[in-house]
């Protein structure tokens, strides 16, 4: 497992993981703590697709009924621990020509591939079954380092 650990330095967080980290929805507080501990201990940089921030805000505010100021504060806190990853013309064109059934998943995958990410972290692994990158649930990712 040392090989896997040493090869992972940059991960892209899917939209659902961003939301889960903020509201502890599908990630327990202990897993969240362990997840960030692994990132820090192993100098792994977590990235978030810049185009996903408005989606995260919308879901927090509209679907989950979290007040605007609280949603903004939660996203700003998440952004202190992550870096934004921006799309390029190339990544968008590749996403449109990919065979992913869901365009947003295609965008995330293509962005990860074209930006040299080492893995995608998501709670919907099946959505990324066509990815050339390793795909992990947060808890499975933490398990790699134990």
Buried (B, 14 or more C-beta within 10 A) or exposed (E): EEEEEEEBBBBBBBBBBBBBBBBEEBBEEEBBEBBBEBBEEEEBBBBBBEBBBEBBBEBBBEEEEBEEEEBBEBBEEBEEEBEEBEBEEEBBEBBEEBEBEEEBBBBBBBBBBBBEBBBBBBBBBEBBEEBEBBBBBBBEBBEBBE
